[in-house]
């Protein structure tokens, strides 16, 4: 319960500082057909595959190693998408994520 309360307080403070309307206007972009370009589809898939790894690990202490196959693929595609959007921080982040995914996959295969 303390976790949920902490998340709500933090996110309420953050969203109110930025502006709830601005945040929800961005969320509404998901509902627009125009938003779903090739690189935005790849970006959404990459973030969801990373969430599929992080959430079970963070909440339950469970590592589902084969999800790293998904992140290896989606991170590779996301580097391409980041080039289209000129986002060097995402290129670096996904390069690091590729190294992490390959490490987990190799650790599983070699052990």
MDTraj code that builds the backbone (N, CA, C; nanometers):
import mdtraj as md
import numpy as np

residues = "UNK UNK UNK UNK UNK UNK UNK UNK UNK UNK UNK UNK UNK UNK UNK UNK UNK UNK UNK UNK UNK UNK UNK UNK UNK UNK UNK UNK UNK UNK UNK UNK UNK UNK UNK UNK UNK UNK UNK UNK UNK UNK UNK UNK UNK UNK UNK UNK UNK UNK UNK UNK UNK UNK UNK UNK UNK UNK UNK UNK UNK UNK UNK UNK UNK UNK UNK UNK UNK UNK UNK UNK UNK UNK UNK UNK UNK UNK UNK UNK UNK UNK UNK UNK UNK UNK UNK UNK UNK UNK UNK UNK UNK UNK UNK UNK UNK UNK UNK UNK UNK UNK UNK UNK UNK UNK UNK UNK UNK UNK UNK".split()
xyz = np.array([
    [0.0825, -0.1194, 0.0000],
    [0.0000, 0.0000, 0.0000],
    [0.0872, 0.1262, 0.0000],
    [0.1981, 0.1209, 0.0736],
    [0.2876, 0.2369, 0.0789],
    [0.3476, 0.2662, -0.0584],
    [0.3709, 0.1584, -0.1373],
    [0.4255, 0.1771, -0.2714],
    [0.3264, 0.2518, -0.3593],
    [0.2024, 0.2073, -0.3582],
    [0.0996, 0.2707, -0.4398],
    [0.0816, 0.4167, -0.4006],
    [0.0781, 0.4447, -0.2721],
    [0.0639, 0.5814, -0.2237],
    [0.1829, 0.6680, -0.2661],
    [0.3025, 0.6125, -0.2575],
    [0.4232, 0.6846, -0.2996],
    [0.4180, 0.7166, -0.4483],
    [0.3801, 0.6168, -0.5303],
    [0.3702, 0.6384, -0.6744],
    [0.2689, 0.7477, -0.7062],
    [0.1523, 0.7414, -0.6416],
    [0.0475, 0.8392, -0.6672],
    [0.0902, 0.9802, -0.6287],
    [0.1533, 0.9947, -0.5143],
    [0.1998, 1.1266, -0.4701],
    [0.3055, 1.1809, -0.5657],
    [0.4032, 1.0981, -0.5992],
    [0.5108, 1.1422, -0.6879],
    [0.4568, 1.1819, -0.8249],
    [0.3758, 1.0924, -0.8845],
    [0.3263, 1.1196, -1.0194],
    [0.2290, 1.2375, -1.0220],
    [0.1496, 1.2533, -0.9182],
    [0.0604, 1.3692, -0.9106],
    [0.1414, 1.4981, -0.9065],
    [0.2467, 1.4988, -0.8256],
    [0.3323, 1.6178, -0.8177],
    [0.4001, 1.6448, -0.9519],
    [0.4521, 1.5417, -1.0145],
    [0.5199, 1.5573, -1.1437],
    [0.4239, 1.6057, -1.2509],
    [0.3110, 1.5370, -1.2649],
    [0.2135, 1.5734, -1.3687],
    [0.1570, 1.7127, -1.3459],
    [0.1351, 1.7516, -1.2201],
    [0.0815, 1.8853, -1.1956],
    [0.1861, 1.9918, -1.2267],
    [0.3140, 1.9617, -1.2038],
    [0.4209, 2.0559, -1.2378],
    [0.4285, 2.0764, -1.3887],
    [0.4200, 1.9680, -1.4631],
    [0.4256, 1.9763, -1.6098],
    [0.2936, 2.0276, -1.6657],
    [0.1865, 1.9832, -1.6069],
    [0.0516, 2.0186, -1.6524],
    [-0.0230, 1.8939, -1.6958],
    [-0.1296, 1.8617, -1.6221],
    [-0.2068, 1.7414, -1.6543],
    [-0.2565, 1.7434, -1.7983],
    [-0.3048, 1.8575, -1.8443],
    [-0.3569, 1.8647, -1.9813],
    [-0.2488, 1.8359, -2.0839],
    [-0.1281, 1.8880, -2.0620],
    [-0.0175, 1.8620, -2.1554],
    [0.0154, 1.7131, -2.1588],
    [0.0209, 1.6513, -2.0411],
    [0.0508, 1.5079, -2.0326],
    [-0.0574, 1.4273, -2.1039],
    [-0.1832, 1.4542, -2.0728],
    [-0.2918, 1.3759, -2.1318],
    [-0.3087, 1.4037, -2.2809],
    [-0.2716, 1.5233, -2.3262],
    [-0.2695, 1.5490, -2.4709],
    [-0.1702, 1.4560, -2.5397],
    [-0.0549, 1.4329, -2.4765],
    [0.0445, 1.3411, -2.5336],
    [-0.0067, 1.1975, -2.5308],
    [-0.0706, 1.1578, -2.4202],
    [-0.1280, 1.0227, -2.4133],
    [-0.2344, 1.0029, -2.5216],
    [-0.3101, 1.1052, -2.5499],
    [-0.4138, 1.0954, -2.6529],
    [-0.3558, 1.0734, -2.7916],
    [-0.2285, 1.1014, -2.8095],
    [-0.1647, 1.0763, -2.9390],
    [-0.1710, 0.9276, -2.9741],
    [-0.1732, 0.8410, -2.8714],
    [-0.1841, 0.6969, -2.8970],
    [-0.3128, 0.6620, -2.9708],
    [-0.4143, 0.7430, -2.9558],
    [-0.5440, 0.7160, -3.0179],
    [-0.5525, 0.7654, -3.1616],
    [-0.4513, 0.8365, -3.2051],
    [-0.4501, 0.8915, -3.3407],
    [-0.3823, 0.7929, -3.4370],
    [-0.4497, 0.7622, -3.5447],
    [-0.3918, 0.6732, -3.6458],
    [-0.2631, 0.7318, -3.7039],
    [-0.2588, 0.8650, -3.7138],
    [-0.1408, 0.9340, -3.7687],
    [-0.0157, 0.9112, -3.6840],
    [-0.0336, 0.8887, -3.5539],
    [0.0803, 0.8681, -3.4636],
    [0.1541, 0.7383, -3.4946],
    [0.0826, 0.6354, -3.5388],
    [0.1395, 0.5012, -3.5505],
    [0.2192, 0.4837, -3.6800],
    [0.3321, 0.5547, -3.6845],
    [0.4273, 0.5383, -3.7946],
    [0.5104, 0.4142, -3.7683],
    [0.5914, 0.3733, -3.8654],
    [0.6745, 0.2542, -3.8472],
    [0.7648, 0.2669, -3.7242],
    [0.8293, 0.3815, -3.7073],
    [0.9215, 0.3940, -3.5950],
    [0.8500, 0.4083, -3.4614],
    [0.7294, 0.4643, -3.4584],
    [0.6562, 0.4705, -3.3318],
    [0.6021, 0.3339, -3.2911],
    [0.5674, 0.2510, -3.3871],
    [0.5258, 0.1135, -3.3569],
    [0.6436, 0.0372, -3.2972],
    [0.7609, 0.0515, -3.3583],
    [0.8814, -0.0141, -3.3064],
    [0.9127, 0.0353, -3.1663],
    [0.9018, 0.1651, -3.1448],
    [0.9303, 0.2215, -3.0132],
    [0.8348, 0.1664, -2.9079],
    [0.7065, 0.1580, -2.9389],
    [0.6087, 0.1048, -2.8445],
    [0.6383, -0.0430, -2.8136],
    [0.6695, -0.1205, -2.9152],
    [0.7016, -0.2625, -2.8940],
    [0.8271, -0.2783, -2.8086],
    [0.9251, -0.1935, -2.8327],
    [1.0504, -0.2013, -2.7552],
    [1.0263, -0.1687, -2.6081],
    [0.9500, -0.0643, -2.5818],
    [0.9234, -0.0281, -2.4420],
    [0.8401, -0.1343, -2.3721],
    [0.7442, -0.1947, -2.4414],
    [0.6616, -0.2986, -2.3794],
    [0.7450, -0.4236, -2.3508],
    [0.8367, -0.4578, -2.4402],
    [0.9208, -0.5753, -2.4153],
    [1.0151, -0.5503, -2.2980],
    [1.0634, -0.4287, -2.2838],
    [1.1485, -0.3958, -2.1683],
    [1.0674, -0.4003, -2.0393],
    [0.9438, -0.3514, -2.0449],
    [0.8562, -0.3575, -1.9273],
    [0.8281, -0.5022, -1.8882],
    [0.8172, -0.5906, -1.9885],
    [0.7932, -0.7323, -1.9614],
    [0.9098, -0.7966, -1.8873],
    [1.0273, -0.7395, -1.8982],
    [1.1445, -0.7882, -1.8245],
    [1.1553, -0.7198, -1.6890],
    [1.1405, -0.5894, -1.6881],
    [1.1645, -0.5113, -1.5670],
    [1.0596, -0.5376, -1.4603],
    [0.9327, -0.5383, -1.4968],
    [0.8270, -0.5509, -1.3957],
    [0.8323, -0.6840, -1.3212],
    [0.8391, -0.8000, -1.3885],
    [0.8494, -0.9245, -1.3101],
    [0.9758, -0.9297, -1.2234],
    [1.0853, -0.8739, -1.2764],
    [1.2096, -0.8732, -1.1988],
    [1.2018, -0.7818, -1.0781],
    [1.1459, -0.6653, -1.0966],
    [1.1367, -0.5670, -0.9898],
    [1.0328, -0.6057, -0.8855],
    [0.9159, -0.6485, -0.9294],
    [0.8063, -0.6765, -0.8374],
    [0.8167, -0.8160, -0.7761],
    [0.8517, -0.9160, -0.8571],
    [0.8482, -1.0547, -0.8102],
    [0.9854, -1.1206, -0.7983],
    [1.0904, -1.0520, -0.8414],
    [1.2240, -1.1104, -0.8360],
    [1.2416, -1.2258, -0.9332],
    [1.1687, -1.2216, -1.0436],
    [1.1709, -1.3291, -1.1425],
    [1.2328, -1.2777, -1.2716],
    [1.3287, -1.3540, -1.3248],
    [1.3875, -1.3185, -1.4532],
    [1.3387, -1.4172, -1.5585],
    [1.2737, -1.3655, -1.6603],
    [1.2272, -1.4484, -1.7711],
    [1.3269, -1.4258, -1.8849],
    [1.4271, -1.5131, -1.8901],
    [1.5434, -1.4897, -1.9752],
    [1.5075, -1.4758, -2.1222],
    [1.4113, -1.5544, -2.1702],
    [1.3832, -1.5522, -2.3137],
    [1.3151, -1.4232, -2.3584],
    [1.2634, -1.3415, -2.2641],
    [1.2139, -1.2087, -2.3015],
    [1.3282, -1.1222, -2.3555],
    [1.4508, -1.1572, -2.3168],
    [1.5659, -1.0813, -2.3679],
    [1.5850, -1.1014, -2.5179],
    [1.5332, -1.2098, -2.5724],
    [1.5345, -1.2264, -2.7178],
    [1.4492, -1.1173, -2.7829],
    [1.3337, -1.0885, -2.7212],
    [1.2480, -0.9808, -2.7718],
    [1.3162, -0.8452, -2.7616],
    [1.3807, -0.8200, -2.6466],
    [1.4450, -0.6891, -2.6304],
    [1.5672, -0.6755, -2.7188],
    [1.6334, -0.7850, -2.7481],
    [1.7458, -0.7808, -2.8409],
    [1.6970, -0.7353, -2.9785],
    [1.5877, -0.7925, -3.0228],
    [1.5318, -0.7563, -3.1540],
    [1.4756, -0.6148, -3.1519],
    [1.3920, -0.5849, -3.0521],
    [1.3281, -0.4528, -3.0508],
    [1.4288, -0.3412, -3.0245],
    [1.5311, -0.3661, -2.9441],
    [1.6334, -0.2634, -2.9210],
    [1.7134, -0.2370, -3.0476],
    [1.7384, -0.3428, -3.1237],
    [1.8080, -0.3244, -3.2516],
    [1.7250, -0.2383, -3.3452],
    [1.5962, -0.2683, -3.3545],
    [1.5078, -0.1872, -3.4377],
    [1.4926, -0.0460, -3.3824],
    [1.4966, -0.0325, -3.2505],
    [1.4804, 0.0998, -3.1910],
    [1.6008, 0.1892, -3.2181],
    [1.7174, 0.1311, -3.2358],
    [1.8328, 0.2121, -3.2780],
    [1.8050, 0.2710, -3.4160],
    [1.7491, 0.1900, -3.5050],
    [1.7098, 0.2412, -3.6363],
    [1.6062, 0.3523, -3.6220],
    [1.5034, 0.3286, -3.5392],
    [1.3982, 0.4289, -3.5190],
    [1.4554, 0.5560, -3.4580],
    [1.5516, 0.5420, -3.3685],
    [1.6132, 0.6583, -3.3050],
    [1.6929, 0.7409, -3.4051],
    [1.7464, 0.6765, -3.5052],
    [1.8143, 0.7496, -3.6115],
    [1.7132, 0.8337, -3.6902],
    [1.5948, 0.7797, -3.7107],
    [1.4897, 0.8528, -3.7825],
    [1.4431, 0.9734, -3.7030],
    [1.4443, 0.9587, -3.5696],
    [1.3951, 1.0664, -3.4834],
    [1.5097, 1.1521, -3.4283],
    [1.6333, 1.1200, -3.4651],
    [1.7531, 1.1923, -3.4178],
    [1.7601, 1.1986, -3.2661],
    [1.7577, 1.0811, -3.2019],
    [1.7612, 1.0719, -3.0561],
    [1.8854, 0.9943, -3.0100],
    [1.9990, 1.0635, -2.9932],
    [2.1222, 0.9928, -2.9564],
    [2.1153, 0.9249, -2.8201],
    [2.0371, 0.9783, -2.7275],
    [2.0281, 0.9139, -2.5959],
    [1.9620, 0.7771, -2.6066],
    [1.8629, 0.7639, -2.6939],
    [1.7991, 0.6336, -2.7110],
    [1.8879, 0.5358, -2.7863],
    [1.9719, 0.5864, -2.8747],
    [2.0676, 0.4987, -2.9431],
    [2.1628, 0.4391, -2.8402],
    [2.2174, 0.5232, -2.7542],
    [2.3090, 0.4751, -2.6504],
    [2.2375, 0.3820, -2.5530],
    [2.1193, 0.4210, -2.5061],
    [2.0434, 0.3378, -2.4124],
    [2.0165, 0.1998, -2.4714],
    [1.9756, 0.1943, -2.5972],
    [1.9443, 0.0656, -2.6587],
    [2.0683, -0.0148, -2.6924],
    [2.1797, 0.0514, -2.7159],
    [2.3061, -0.0215, -2.7300],
    [2.3405, -0.0898, -2.5985],
    [2.3240, -0.0187, -2.4882],
    [2.3472, -0.0776, -2.3558],
    [2.2496, -0.1924, -2.3321],
    [2.1237, -0.1740, -2.3697],
    [2.0241, -0.2796, -2.3491],
    [2.0574, -0.4031, -2.4328],
    [2.1098, -0.3853, -2.5534],
    [2.1526, -0.4986, -2.6360],
    [2.2629, -0.5761, -2.5651],
    [2.3589, -0.5060, -2.5065],
    [2.4668, -0.5725, -2.4315],
    [2.4084, -0.6507, -2.3143],
    [2.3135, -0.5912, -2.2420],
    [2.2488, -0.6604, -2.1292],
    [2.1754, -0.7843, -2.1784],
    [2.0970, -0.7701, -2.2842],
    [2.0209, -0.8835, -2.3364],
    [2.1123, -0.9958, -2.3833],
    [2.2172, -0.9609, -2.4574],
    [2.3112, -1.0642, -2.5024],
    [2.3803, -1.1317, -2.3850],
    [2.4115, -1.0558, -2.2806],
    [2.4731, -1.1136, -2.1606],
    [2.3803, -1.2155, -2.0953],
    [2.2534, -1.1803, -2.0791],
    [2.1557, -1.2711, -2.0173],
    [2.1351, -1.3945, -2.1038],
    [2.1214, -1.3762, -2.2354],
    [2.1014, -1.4894, -2.3265],
    [2.2223, -1.5819, -2.3235],
    [2.3426, -1.5259, -2.3363],
    [2.4635, -1.6081, -2.3325],
    [2.4806, -1.6777, -2.1978],
    [2.4506, -1.6073, -2.0890],
    [2.4607, -1.6699, -1.9563],
    [2.3680, -1.7894, -1.9475],
    [2.2488, -1.7770, -2.0023],
    [2.1542, -1.8884, -1.9991],
    [2.2018, -2.0038, -2.0875],
    [2.2498, -1.9730, -2.2067],
    [2.2934, -2.0781, -2.2998],
    [2.4186, -2.1498, -2.2498],
    [2.5117, -2.0744, -2.1936],
    [2.6409, -2.1319, -2.1529],
    [2.6367, -2.2019, -2.0173],
    [2.5318, -2.1780, -1.9405],
    [2.5251, -2.2445, -1.8074],
    [2.4402, -2.3656, -1.8103],
])
top = md.Topology()
chain = top.add_chain()
for i, resn in enumerate(residues, 1):
    res = top.add_residue(resn, chain, resSeq=i)
    for name in ("N", "CA", "C"):
        top.add_atom(name, md.element.get_by_symbol(name[0]), res)
traj = md.Trajectory(xyz[None], top)
